[in-house]
Amino acid sequence: MSNIVTVQDAVTAFADWIEPTNAELDAIEREMPVILADVDLLDAQIITLDRTPSELDTQRIRRARRRLLTACRDQANRAADGGAA
């Protein structure tokens, strides 16, 4: 018969040292416009998976793609400026 033992790592899986640092949270916050624009594009694309895209669907995807490109451009420009807003 084998003994049942708890695994310390599983019990303390949410220790303080596993949490994101303030720098990581700041980086996520800076990337949030790109993340949200990407989610909008994915939503627009998912809508058309099971049907032929209508003209409205095509416009929605095109607008979402432009928003994503704009957000990526803005983030790249901020990074080139040293992170200044």
N, CA, C and O atoms as a CHARMM CRD file, in Angstrom:
* protein
*
  340
    1    1 MET  N      0.84900  -1.17100   0.00000 PROA 1      0.00000
    2    1 MET  CA     0.00000   0.00000   0.00000 PROA 1      0.00000
    3    1 MET  C      0.89800   1.23900   0.00000 PROA 1      0.00000
    4    1 MET  O      1.83600   1.32800   0.79200 PROA 1      0.00000
    5    2 SER  N      0.61400   2.18400  -0.87900 PROA 2      0.00000
    6    2 SER  CA     1.42300   3.40000  -0.93900 PROA 2      0.00000
    7    2 SER  C      0.72400   4.51500  -0.17000 PROA 2      0.00000
    8    2 SER  O     -0.50300   4.57100  -0.08800 PROA 2      0.00000
    9    3 ASN  N      1.53000   5.38300   0.38000 PROA 3      0.00000
   10    3 ASN  CA     0.99600   6.50200   1.14400 PROA 3      0.00000
   11    3 ASN  C      0.54700   7.61300   0.20100 PROA 3      0.00000
   12    3 ASN  O      1.15300   7.83900  -0.84700 PROA 3      0.00000
   13    4 ILE  N     -0.51100   8.29300   0.58600 PROA 4      0.00000
   14    4 ILE  CA    -0.99400   9.43900  -0.18200 PROA 4      0.00000
   15    4 ILE  C     -0.40500  10.68300   0.46300 PROA 4      0.00000
   16    4 ILE  O     -0.61400  10.93900   1.64800 PROA 4      0.00000
   17    5 VAL  N      0.33100  11.45100  -0.32400 PROA 5      0.00000
   18    5 VAL  CA     1.01100  12.62800   0.18100 PROA 5      0.00000
   19    5 VAL  C      0.63000  13.81100  -0.69400 PROA 5      0.00000
   20    5 VAL  O      0.55200  13.68300  -1.91600 PROA 5      0.00000
   21    6 THR  N      0.39400  14.96000  -0.07700 PROA 6      0.00000
   22    6 THR  CA     0.10600  16.15600  -0.86600 PROA 6      0.00000
   23    6 THR  C      1.39800  16.68000  -1.46600 PROA 6      0.00000
   24    6 THR  O      2.46900  16.55500  -0.87200 PROA 6      0.00000
   25    7 VAL  N      1.29100  17.24600  -2.60300 PROA 7      0.00000
   26    7 VAL  CA     2.44700  17.82700  -3.27400 PROA 7      0.00000
   27    7 VAL  C      2.50200  19.30000  -2.90800 PROA 7      0.00000
   28    7 VAL  O      1.54800  20.04100  -3.14600 PROA 7      0.00000
   29    8 GLN  N      3.61400  19.72200  -2.33100 PROA 8      0.00000
   30    8 GLN  CA     3.74400  21.09800  -1.85300 PROA 8      0.00000
   31    8 GLN  C      3.56400  22.11200  -2.97600 PROA 8      0.00000
   32    8 GLN  O      2.95300  23.16000  -2.76700 PROA 8      0.00000
   33    9 ASP  N      4.09400  21.81100  -4.18400 PROA 9      0.00000
   34    9 ASP  CA     3.96000  22.75100  -5.29300 PROA 9      0.00000
   35    9 ASP  C      2.50300  22.96000  -5.67000 PROA 9      0.00000
   36    9 ASP  O      2.10900  24.08200  -5.99000 PROA 9      0.00000
   37   10 ALA  N      1.70400  21.91900  -5.64100 PROA 10     0.00000
   38   10 ALA  CA     0.29200  22.05300  -5.98600 PROA 10     0.00000
   39   10 ALA  C     -0.45300  22.85900  -4.93500 PROA 10     0.00000
   40   10 ALA  O     -1.36800  23.61400  -5.26500 PROA 10     0.00000
   41   11 VAL  N     -0.07600  22.70800  -3.68400 PROA 11     0.00000
   42   11 VAL  CA    -0.75100  23.42900  -2.60700 PROA 11     0.00000
   43   11 VAL  C     -0.39100  24.90900  -2.64200 PROA 11     0.00000
   44   11 VAL  O     -1.23600  25.76100  -2.36900 PROA 11     0.00000
   45   12 THR  N      0.85000  25.21700  -2.97400 PROA 12     0.00000
   46   12 THR  CA     1.30200  26.61100  -2.98200 PROA 12     0.00000
   47   12 THR  C      1.45800  27.13900  -4.40100 PROA 12     0.00000
   48   12 THR  O      2.35800  27.93400  -4.67100 PROA 12     0.00000
   49   13 ALA  N      0.59100  26.70500  -5.30700 PROA 13     0.00000
   50   13 ALA  CA     0.71500  27.10200  -6.71000 PROA 13     0.00000
   51   13 ALA  C      0.51700  28.59000  -6.90800 PROA 13     0.00000
   52   13 ALA  O      0.98100  29.14300  -7.90500 PROA 13     0.00000
   53   14 PHE  N     -0.15900  29.24800  -5.98400 PROA 14     0.00000
   54   14 PHE  CA    -0.40900  30.67100  -6.14200 PROA 14     0.00000
   55   14 PHE  C      0.40700  31.48600  -5.14300 PROA 14     0.00000
   56   14 PHE  O     -0.09800  32.41900  -4.51900 PROA 14     0.00000
   57   15 ALA  N      1.65200  31.12200  -5.01000 PROA 15     0.00000
   58   15 ALA  CA     2.54400  31.85800  -4.11600 PROA 15     0.00000
   59   15 ALA  C      2.80700  33.24100  -4.69900 PROA 15     0.00000
   60   15 ALA  O      2.59700  33.47200  -5.88900 PROA 15     0.00000
   61   16 ASP  N      3.26900  34.16000  -3.84800 PROA 16     0.00000
   62   16 ASP  CA     3.50100  35.54000  -4.26400 PROA 16     0.00000
   63   16 ASP  C      4.51000  35.64800  -5.40000 PROA 16     0.00000
   64   16 ASP  O      4.36600  36.50900  -6.26900 PROA 16     0.00000
   65   17 TRP  N      5.51400  34.80400  -5.41000 PROA 17     0.00000
   66   17 TRP  CA     6.55600  34.91600  -6.42200 PROA 17     0.00000
   67   17 TRP  C      6.08200  34.49400  -7.79900 PROA 17     0.00000
   68   17 TRP  O      6.79000  34.72100  -8.78000 PROA 17     0.00000
   69   18 ILE  N      4.90600  33.88700  -7.90800 PROA 18     0.00000
   70   18 ILE  CA     4.36800  33.47300  -9.20000 PROA 18     0.00000
   71   18 ILE  C      3.55700  34.60000  -9.84000 PROA 18     0.00000
   72   18 ILE  O      3.33700  34.58300 -11.05100 PROA 18     0.00000
   73   19 GLU  N      3.12000  35.55700  -9.06900 PROA 19     0.00000
   74   19 GLU  CA     2.31500  36.66300  -9.57700 PROA 19     0.00000
   75   19 GLU  C      3.13700  37.53800 -10.51900 PROA 19     0.00000
   76   19 GLU  O      4.35600  37.62400 -10.37700 PROA 19     0.00000
   77   20 PRO  N      2.47500  38.19200 -11.48700 PROA 20     0.00000
   78   20 PRO  CA     3.22000  39.08300 -12.38500 PROA 20     0.00000
   79   20 PRO  C      3.76200  40.29100 -11.62900 PROA 20     0.00000
   80   20 PRO  O      3.15300  40.77700 -10.67700 PROA 20     0.00000
   81   21 THR  N      4.90100  40.75400 -12.07000 PROA 21     0.00000
   82   21 THR  CA     5.50700  41.92200 -11.44600 PROA 21     0.00000
   83   21 THR  C      4.80400  43.18500 -11.92800 PROA 21     0.00000
   84   21 THR  O      4.02200  43.14700 -12.87900 PROA 21     0.00000
   85   22 ASN  N      5.08600  44.29900 -11.26700 PROA 22     0.00000
   86   22 ASN  CA     4.49900  45.56600 -11.69500 PROA 22     0.00000
   87   22 ASN  C      4.95300  45.93500 -13.10200 PROA 22     0.00000
   88   22 ASN  O      4.17600  46.49900 -13.87300 PROA 22     0.00000
   89   23 ALA  N      6.18300  45.62900 -13.44200 PROA 23     0.00000
   90   23 ALA  CA     6.68300  45.91800 -14.78900 PROA 23     0.00000
   91   23 ALA  C      5.92100  45.09800 -15.83500 PROA 23     0.00000
   92   23 ALA  O      5.59300  45.60700 -16.90700 PROA 23     0.00000
   93   24 GLU  N      5.64200  43.83500 -15.52200 PROA 24     0.00000
   94   24 GLU  CA     4.88200  42.99100 -16.45200 PROA 24     0.00000
   95   24 GLU  C      3.45500  43.49600 -16.60200 PROA 24     0.00000
   96   24 GLU  O      2.91100  43.49900 -17.70700 PROA 24     0.00000
   97   25 LEU  N      2.84600  43.92300 -15.50300 PROA 25     0.00000
   98   25 LEU  CA     1.49200  44.46900 -15.57300 PROA 25     0.00000
   99   25 LEU  C      1.46500  45.76300 -16.37700 PROA 25     0.00000
  100   25 LEU  O      0.51700  46.00500 -17.12400 PROA 25     0.00000
  101   26 ASP  N      2.49300  46.59800 -16.23300 PROA 26     0.00000
  102   26 ASP  CA     2.59100  47.82500 -17.01900 PROA 26     0.00000
  103   26 ASP  C      2.73600  47.51500 -18.51100 PROA 26     0.00000
  104   26 ASP  O      2.14500  48.19400 -19.35200 PROA 26     0.00000
  105   27 ALA  N      3.51500  46.50000 -18.82900 PROA 27     0.00000
  106   27 ALA  CA     3.69700  46.11500 -20.23300 PROA 27     0.00000
  107   27 ALA  C      2.37400  45.62100 -20.82000 PROA 27     0.00000
  108   27 ALA  O      2.04400  45.94200 -21.96100 PROA 27     0.00000
  109   28 ILE  N      1.62900  44.85300 -20.05400 PROA 28     0.00000
  110   28 ILE  CA     0.31700  44.38300 -20.51500 PROA 28     0.00000
  111   28 ILE  C     -0.61100  45.56900 -20.73600 PROA 28     0.00000
  112   28 ILE  O     -1.34500  45.61000 -21.72300 PROA 28     0.00000
  113   29 GLU  N     -0.57900  46.52500 -19.82900 PROA 29     0.00000
  114   29 GLU  CA    -1.41900  47.71700 -19.95700 PROA 29     0.00000
  115   29 GLU  C     -1.06400  48.50900 -21.21200 PROA 29     0.00000
  116   29 GLU  O     -1.95300  49.01900 -21.89400 PROA 29     0.00000
  117   30 ARG  N      0.23100  48.61600 -21.52200 PROA 30     0.00000
  118   30 ARG  CA     0.64500  49.32100 -22.73600 PROA 30     0.00000
  119   30 ARG  C      0.20800  48.58600 -23.99700 PROA 30     0.00000
  120   30 ARG  O     -0.08400  49.21600 -25.01300 PROA 30     0.00000
  121   31 GLU  N      0.16200  47.26500 -23.93500 PROA 31     0.00000
  122   31 GLU  CA    -0.22600  46.46100 -25.09700 PROA 31     0.00000
  123   31 GLU  C     -1.73800  46.26200 -25.21100 PROA 31     0.00000
  124   31 GLU  O     -2.20300  45.68300 -26.19300 PROA 31     0.00000
  125   32 MET  N     -2.50700  46.72100 -24.24000 PROA 32     0.00000
  126   32 MET  CA    -3.94100  46.47200 -24.22300 PROA 32     0.00000
  127   32 MET  C     -4.67000  46.97100 -25.47300 PROA 32     0.00000
  128   32 MET  O     -5.55500  46.26000 -25.94800 PROA 32     0.00000
  129   33 PRO  N     -4.36100  48.14900 -26.04100 PROA 33     0.00000
  130   33 PRO  CA    -5.05900  48.55000 -27.26800 PROA 33     0.00000
  131   33 PRO  C     -4.85800  47.55400 -28.41800 PROA 33     0.00000
  132   33 PRO  O     -5.78700  47.28700 -29.18000 PROA 33     0.00000
  133   34 VAL  N     -3.64900  47.01100 -28.54000 PROA 34     0.00000
  134   34 VAL  CA    -3.38200  46.02300 -29.58800 PROA 34     0.00000
  135   34 VAL  C     -4.14300  44.73600 -29.29600 PROA 34     0.00000
  136   34 VAL  O     -4.70600  44.12600 -30.20600 PROA 34     0.00000
  137   35 ILE  N     -4.16200  44.32500 -28.04900 PROA 35     0.00000
  138   35 ILE  CA    -4.87000  43.10200 -27.66200 PROA 35     0.00000
  139   35 ILE  C     -6.35400  43.22800 -27.96400 PROA 35     0.00000
  140   35 ILE  O     -6.95000  42.31400 -28.53400 PROA 35     0.00000
  141   36 LEU  N     -6.95400  44.34900 -27.58800 PROA 36     0.00000
  142   36 LEU  CA    -8.38500  44.54400 -27.81900 PROA 36     0.00000
  143   36 LEU  C     -8.70700  44.63500 -29.30600 PROA 36     0.00000
  144   36 LEU  O     -9.73100  44.11300 -29.74800 PROA 36     0.00000
  145   37 ALA  N     -7.85000  45.28800 -30.08000 PROA 37     0.00000
  146   37 ALA  CA    -8.07200  45.37000 -31.52500 PROA 37     0.00000
  147   37 ALA  C     -7.95700  43.98700 -32.15800 PROA 37     0.00000
  148   37 ALA  O     -8.70300  43.66400 -33.08300 PROA 37     0.00000
  149   38 ASP  N     -7.03800  43.17800 -31.67100 PROA 38     0.00000
  150   38 ASP  CA    -6.88000  41.81900 -32.17800 PROA 38     0.00000
  151   38 ASP  C     -8.10200  40.96900 -31.84700 PROA 38     0.00000
  152   38 ASP  O     -8.53900  40.16300 -32.66800 PROA 38     0.00000
  153   39 VAL  N     -8.65100  41.14600 -30.65800 PROA 39     0.00000
  154   39 VAL  CA    -9.86800  40.41900 -30.27300 PROA 39     0.00000
  155   39 VAL  C    -11.03300  40.82800 -31.16900 PROA 39     0.00000
  156   39 VAL  O    -11.82400  39.97700 -31.57500 PROA 39     0.00000
  157   40 ASP  N    -11.15000  42.11900 -31.48300 PROA 40     0.00000
  158   40 ASP  CA   -12.21000  42.58300 -32.38300 PROA 40     0.00000
  159   40 ASP  C    -12.07700  41.95100 -33.76200 PROA 40     0.00000
  160   40 ASP  O    -13.07400  41.54200 -34.35800 PROA 40     0.00000
  161   41 LEU  N    -10.85000  41.87000 -34.27100 PROA 41     0.00000
  162   41 LEU  CA   -10.63500  41.23900 -35.57100 PROA 41     0.00000
  163   41 LEU  C    -11.00700  39.75900 -35.52400 PROA 41     0.00000
  164   41 LEU  O    -11.66100  39.25400 -36.43600 PROA 41     0.00000
  165   42 LEU  N    -10.59700  39.07100 -34.47300 PROA 42     0.00000
  166   42 LEU  CA   -10.94900  37.65400 -34.34200 PROA 42     0.00000
  167   42 LEU  C    -12.45500  37.46100 -34.24900 PROA 42     0.00000
  168   42 LEU  O    -12.99600  36.52700 -34.84000 PROA 42     0.00000
  169   43 ASP  N    -13.13400  38.32700 -33.51900 PROA 43     0.00000
  170   43 ASP  CA   -14.59600  38.24200 -33.42900 PROA 43     0.00000
  171   43 ASP  C    -15.23900  38.40000 -34.80400 PROA 43     0.00000
  172   43 ASP  O    -16.15300  37.65800 -35.16200 PROA 43     0.00000
  173   44 ALA  N    -14.75300  39.36700 -35.56100 PROA 44     0.00000
  174   44 ALA  CA   -15.30000  39.59400 -36.90000 PROA 44     0.00000
  175   44 ALA  C    -15.04200  38.39500 -37.81100 PROA 44     0.00000
  176   44 ALA  O    -15.89300  38.03900 -38.62700 PROA 44     0.00000
  177   45 GLN  N    -13.88300  37.78000 -37.67400 PROA 45     0.00000
  178   45 GLN  CA   -13.56900  36.61200 -38.49900 PROA 45     0.00000
  179   45 GLN  C    -14.35300  35.38800 -38.06600 PROA 45     0.00000
  180   45 GLN  O    -14.77000  34.59400 -38.91000 PROA 45     0.00000
  181   46 ILE  N    -14.56100  35.21900 -36.77400 PROA 46     0.00000
  182   46 ILE  CA   -15.30100  34.06100 -36.26300 PROA 46     0.00000
  183   46 ILE  C    -16.74500  34.07900 -36.74600 PROA 46     0.00000
  184   46 ILE  O    -17.32600  33.03100 -37.02500 PROA 46     0.00000
  185   47 ILE  N    -17.31800  35.27000 -36.84400 PROA 47     0.00000
  186   47 ILE  CA   -18.70900  35.38800 -37.30800 PROA 47     0.00000
  187   47 ILE  C    -18.88000  34.77000 -38.68500 PROA 47     0.00000
  188   47 ILE  O    -19.93900  34.21900 -38.98800 PROA 47     0.00000
  189   48 THR  N    -17.85400  34.85400 -39.52200 PROA 48     0.00000
  190   48 THR  CA   -17.97300  34.39400 -40.90700 PROA 48     0.00000
  191   48 THR  C    -17.49500  32.96100 -41.12200 PROA 48     0.00000
  192   48 THR  O    -17.42000  32.51200 -42.26600 PROA 48     0.00000
  193   49 LEU  N    -17.17300  32.24200 -40.06700 PROA 49     0.00000
  194   49 LEU  CA   -16.64100  30.88400 -40.23800 PROA 49     0.00000
  195   49 LEU  C    -17.64000  29.91600 -40.86300 PROA 49     0.00000
  196   49 LEU  O    -17.25900  29.07300 -41.67500 PROA 49     0.00000
  197   50 ASP  N    -18.89000  30.02800 -40.49900 PROA 50     0.00000
  198   50 ASP  CA   -19.86700  29.03200 -40.95500 PROA 50     0.00000
  199   50 ASP  C    -20.80200  29.55900 -42.03100 PROA 50     0.00000
  200   50 ASP  O    -21.84400  28.95800 -42.29300 PROA 50     0.00000
  201   51 ARG  N    -20.44500  30.66900 -42.65500 PROA 51     0.00000
  202   51 ARG  CA   -21.27800  31.20000 -43.73400 PROA 51     0.00000
  203   51 ARG  C    -20.41700  32.01600 -44.68400 PROA 51     0.00000
  204   51 ARG  O    -19.27500  32.36300 -44.38200 PROA 51     0.00000
  205   52 THR  N    -20.98900  32.30700 -45.82300 PROA 52     0.00000
  206   52 THR  CA   -20.31600  33.17600 -46.77800 PROA 52     0.00000
  207   52 THR  C    -20.41300  34.60700 -46.26900 PROA 52     0.00000
  208   52 THR  O    -21.50700  35.07200 -45.94700 PROA 52     0.00000
  209   53 PRO  N    -19.29200  35.31200 -46.19000 PROA 53     0.00000
  210   53 PRO  CA   -19.33000  36.67300 -45.65800 PROA 53     0.00000
  211   53 PRO  C    -20.18600  37.60000 -46.52600 PROA 53     0.00000
  212   53 PRO  O    -20.06700  37.61400 -47.75100 PROA 53     0.00000
  213   54 SER  N    -21.03100  38.35600 -45.87500 PROA 54     0.00000
  214   54 SER  CA   -21.81800  39.36000 -46.57300 PROA 54     0.00000
  215   54 SER  C    -20.96600  40.61400 -46.73200 PROA 54     0.00000
  216   54 SER  O    -19.83800  40.67200 -46.24200 PROA 54     0.00000
  217   55 GLU  N    -21.51200  41.61700 -47.41900 PROA 55     0.00000
  218   55 GLU  CA   -20.79300  42.88200 -47.57300 PROA 55     0.00000
  219   55 GLU  C    -20.54700  43.52400 -46.21000 PROA 55     0.00000
  220   55 GLU  O    -19.48400  44.10000 -45.97900 PROA 55     0.00000
  221   56 LEU  N    -21.52600  43.42900 -45.30700 PROA 56     0.00000
  222   56 LEU  CA   -21.36800  43.97800 -43.96000 PROA 56     0.00000
  223   56 LEU  C    -20.25000  43.26000 -43.20400 PROA 56     0.00000
  224   56 LEU  O    -19.45400  43.89800 -42.51400 PROA 56     0.00000
  225   57 ASP  N    -20.19000  41.92700 -43.33500 PROA 57     0.00000
  226   57 ASP  CA   -19.11700  41.16000 -42.69200 PROA 57     0.00000
  227   57 ASP  C    -17.74900  41.57500 -43.23300 PROA 57     0.00000
  228   57 ASP  O    -16.79100  41.72100 -42.47400 PROA 57     0.00000
  229   58 THR  N    -17.66600  41.76000 -44.54200 PROA 58     0.00000
  230   58 THR  CA   -16.41600  42.16700 -45.16400 PROA 58     0.00000
  231   58 THR  C    -15.97700  43.53400 -44.66000 PROA 58     0.00000
  232   58 THR  O    -14.79700  43.74300 -44.38100 PROA 58     0.00000
  233   59 GLN  N    -16.91300  44.46200 -44.54100 PROA 59     0.00000
  234   59 GLN  CA   -16.58700  45.79600 -44.00900 PROA 59     0.00000
  235   59 GLN  C    -16.15600  45.71800 -42.55600 PROA 59     0.00000
  236   59 GLN  O    -15.22300  46.40600 -42.14300 PROA 59     0.00000
  237   60 ARG  N    -16.83600  44.87600 -41.77600 PROA 60     0.00000
  238   60 ARG  CA   -16.49100  44.72800 -40.35800 PROA 60     0.00000
  239   60 ARG  C    -15.06600  44.19400 -40.19900 PROA 60     0.00000
  240   60 ARG  O    -14.31000  44.67100 -39.35300 PROA 60     0.00000
  241   61 ILE  N    -14.70600  43.20500 -41.01600 PROA 61     0.00000
  242   61 ILE  CA   -13.35900  42.64100 -40.95900 PROA 61     0.00000
  243   61 ILE  C    -12.33200  43.68100 -41.39800 PROA 61     0.00000
  244   61 ILE  O    -11.27300  43.80900 -40.78300 PROA 61     0.00000
  245   62 ARG  N    -12.64300  44.41900 -42.45600 PROA 62     0.00000
  246   62 ARG  CA   -11.72900  45.43900 -42.94800 PROA 62     0.00000
  247   62 ARG  C    -11.49500  46.53100 -41.91100 PROA 62     0.00000
  248   62 ARG  O    -10.36200  46.96800 -41.70600 PROA 62     0.00000
  249   63 ARG  N    -12.58400  46.97800 -41.24800 PROA 63     0.00000
  250   63 ARG  CA   -12.44600  48.00200 -40.19600 PROA 63     0.00000
  251   63 ARG  C    -11.63900  47.47400 -39.02200 PROA 63     0.00000
  252   63 ARG  O    -10.78500  48.18000 -38.48500 PROA 63     0.00000
  253   64 ALA  N    -11.90800  46.22900 -38.61800 PROA 64     0.00000
  254   64 ALA  CA   -11.17800  45.64300 -37.48700 PROA 64     0.00000
  255   64 ALA  C     -9.69500  45.49600 -37.82800 PROA 64     0.00000
  256   64 ALA  O     -8.83700  45.72000 -36.97400 PROA 64     0.00000
  257   65 ARG  N     -9.39700  45.12500 -39.06100 PROA 65     0.00000
  258   65 ARG  CA    -7.99900  44.98900 -39.47900 PROA 65     0.00000
  259   65 ARG  C     -7.30200  46.35000 -39.45800 PROA 65     0.00000
  260   65 ARG  O     -6.14900  46.45100 -39.04100 PROA 65     0.00000
  261   66 ARG  N     -7.99900  47.39300 -39.90500 PROA 66     0.00000
  262   66 ARG  CA    -7.41800  48.74300 -39.87500 PROA 66     0.00000
  263   66 ARG  C     -7.18100  49.20800 -38.44100 PROA 66     0.00000
  264   66 ARG  O     -6.16100  49.83100 -38.14700 PROA 66     0.00000
  265   67 ARG  N     -8.13700  48.90000 -37.53700 PROA 67     0.00000
  266   67 ARG  CA    -7.94700  49.27500 -36.12300 PROA 67     0.00000
  267   67 ARG  C     -6.73900  48.56200 -35.53000 PROA 67     0.00000
  268   67 ARG  O     -5.97700  49.15600 -34.76800 PROA 67     0.00000
  269   68 LEU  N     -6.56300  47.29900 -35.87500 PROA 68     0.00000
  270   68 LEU  CA    -5.41400  46.54000 -35.37500 PROA 68     0.00000
  271   68 LEU  C     -4.11400  47.12900 -35.90800 PROA 68     0.00000
  272   68 LEU  O     -3.15600  47.30000 -35.15300 PROA 68     0.00000
  273   69 LEU  N     -4.07000  47.44100 -37.19800 PROA 69     0.00000
  274   69 LEU  CA    -2.86200  48.02100 -37.77100 PROA 69     0.00000
  275   69 LEU  C     -2.55700  49.38200 -37.14200 PROA 69     0.00000
  276   69 LEU  O     -1.39600  49.70400 -36.88900 PROA 69     0.00000
  277   70 THR  N     -3.58500  50.17000 -36.89400 PROA 70     0.00000
  278   70 THR  CA    -3.39100  51.47500 -36.25200 PROA 70     0.00000
  279   70 THR  C     -2.85400  51.30800 -34.83600 PROA 70     0.00000
  280   70 THR  O     -1.94400  52.02700 -34.42500 PROA 70     0.00000
  281   71 ALA  N     -3.41500  50.36500 -34.09400 PROA 71     0.00000
  282   71 ALA  CA    -2.95600  50.12500 -32.72700 PROA 71     0.00000
  283   71 ALA  C     -1.50400  49.63700 -32.72200 PROA 71     0.00000
  284   71 ALA  O     -0.71600  50.04500 -31.86800 PROA 71     0.00000
  285   72 CYS  N     -1.15000  48.76800 -33.66900 PROA 72     0.00000
  286   72 CYS  CA     0.23400  48.28900 -33.76400 PROA 72     0.00000
  287   72 CYS  C      1.17700  49.42700 -34.13100 PROA 72     0.00000
  288   72 CYS  O      2.27400  49.53200 -33.58100 PROA 72     0.00000
  289   73 ARG  N      0.75200  50.27800 -35.05800 PROA 73     0.00000
  290   73 ARG  CA     1.58100  51.42300 -35.43900 PROA 73     0.00000
  291   73 ARG  C      1.79500  52.36400 -34.26100 PROA 73     0.00000
  292   73 ARG  O      2.91200  52.81800 -34.01600 PROA 73     0.00000
  293   74 ASP  N      0.71400  52.65500 -33.53100 PROA 74     0.00000
  294   74 ASP  CA     0.82200  53.55000 -32.37900 PROA 74     0.00000
  295   74 ASP  C      1.74900  52.97300 -31.31100 PROA 74     0.00000
  296   74 ASP  O      2.54000  53.69900 -30.70900 PROA 74     0.00000
  297   75 GLN  N      1.64600  51.67100 -31.08100 PROA 75     0.00000
  298   75 GLN  CA     2.50800  51.03900 -30.08600 PROA 75     0.00000
  299   75 GLN  C      3.97100  51.07900 -30.53300 PROA 75     0.00000
  300   75 GLN  O      4.86100  51.32800 -29.72000 PROA 75     0.00000
  301   76 ALA  N      4.22100  50.83700 -31.81300 PROA 76     0.00000
  302   76 ALA  CA     5.59200  50.89300 -32.32900 PROA 76     0.00000
  303   76 ALA  C      6.14300  52.31000 -32.22500 PROA 76     0.00000
  304   76 ALA  O      7.31600  52.49700 -31.90000 PROA 76     0.00000
  305   77 ASN  N      5.30700  53.30700 -32.49900 PROA 77     0.00000
  306   77 ASN  CA     5.75900  54.69600 -32.39200 PROA 77     0.00000
  307   77 ASN  C      6.07400  55.05900 -30.94800 PROA 77     0.00000
  308   77 ASN  O      7.04800  55.76400 -30.68300 PROA 77     0.00000
  309   78 ARG  N      5.25300  54.58200 -30.00700 PROA 78     0.00000
  310   78 ARG  CA     5.52800  54.83900 -28.59100 PROA 78     0.00000
  311   78 ARG  C      6.83200  54.17800 -28.16800 PROA 78     0.00000
  312   78 ARG  O      7.61400  54.76200 -27.41800 PROA 78     0.00000
  313   79 ALA  N      7.06500  52.96700 -28.64700 PROA 79     0.00000
  314   79 ALA  CA     8.30500  52.26400 -28.30500 PROA 79     0.00000
  315   79 ALA  C      9.51200  52.97300 -28.89700 PROA 79     0.00000
  316   79 ALA  O     10.56800  53.03500 -28.26800 PROA 79     0.00000
  317   80 ALA  N      9.36000  53.51100 -30.10700 PROA 80     0.00000
  318   80 ALA  CA    10.46400  54.22800 -30.74800 PROA 80     0.00000
  319   80 ALA  C     10.76600  55.54300 -30.03100 PROA 80     0.00000
  320   80 ALA  O     11.90400  56.01100 -30.02800 PROA 80     0.00000
  321   81 ASP  N      9.73500  56.13200 -29.42200 PROA 81     0.00000
  322   81 ASP  CA     9.91600  57.37800 -28.68500 PROA 81     0.00000
  323   81 ASP  C     10.39000  57.14000 -27.25500 PROA 81     0.00000
  324   81 ASP  O     10.50300  58.08200 -26.47100 PROA 81     0.00000
  325   82 GLY  N     10.65800  55.91900 -26.92800 PROA 82     0.00000
  326   82 GLY  CA    11.12300  55.60200 -25.57200 PROA 82     0.00000
  327   82 GLY  C     10.00100  55.38600 -24.58600 PROA 82     0.00000
  328   82 GLY  O     10.21500  55.48900 -23.37800 PROA 82     0.00000
  329   83 GLY  N      8.79700  55.08700 -25.07600 PROA 83     0.00000
  330   83 GLY  CA     7.67200  54.80200 -24.19900 PROA 83     0.00000
  331   83 GLY  C      6.92100  56.03300 -23.73500 PROA 83     0.00000
  332   83 GLY  O      6.00500  55.91900 -22.92000 PROA 83     0.00000
  333   84 ALA  N      7.28200  57.20100 -24.22900 PROA 84     0.00000
  334   84 ALA  CA     6.56800  58.42800 -23.83400 PROA 84     0.00000
  335   84 ALA  C      5.19900  58.44400 -24.47800 PROA 84     0.00000
  336   84 ALA  O      5.03600  58.04200 -25.63000 PROA 84     0.00000
  337   85 ALA  N      4.21800  58.91200 -23.72700 PROA 85     0.00000
  338   85 ALA  CA     2.85500  58.93400 -24.26000 PROA 85     0.00000
  339   85 ALA  C      2.60400  60.15500 -25.09800 PROA 85     0.00000
  340   85 ALA  O      1.50400  60.32800 -25.62300 PROA 85     0.00000
